[in-house]
Amino acid sequence: MPGYTNLTFDPRFCSGTAYENRPPNSVINTAISPTNASQSIYVPVNLPTTTPQSAYIVLYFYHNLDGPPDTLNATRNMDVYIDGVMRRNVKLQGLRSGEVVTLYPVLVQGTVNVTISPANGTVLPPLLNGMEVFYGTELSEEN
C-alpha cells in the first residue's frame, strides 16, 4: 500500500493456525506499517451503497519481532477506529504474537474509514496484516 512500509515475516512462524478463521499464510506473512511509531494506518473502504447497513469487519494482526534488543520485548499497542470512533484496543506482546479482531455490527454507509493508531505509551508502530469487510445487500425479486 503506498505510503507504508511493507513487512515480511518468516513463514516458519506464521502458520495461521491460531486464528479463528484461518487466513491464508500470505495474509499473516506480510503486513503494512507506518515508518514512524507515532503515525497511523488509514484504510478507506468504498462501499457501493449510500443506505446505512450493518457490516462485519475482520482485521488481522501478527508480528514477529526481529530487531534491536530494546524492541524484542516491546508491546505493540494499537487502537482501532471506525469512522473516528474507537472500537478496540489491540496489544501484541512477545516475540511472536497475533490477534484477530472482529467488529460486528458496524453501521456503515458509503466510504468507511478504518484507522489503526498507536496507543499511548507504545514504542512500536501499528501494523495491519489483512482486513475483510462483509455487508449485506437486498436482492430484488425478478418476476
Salt bridges, closest charged atoms under 4 A:
ASP10 OD2 - ARG12 NH2 2.47
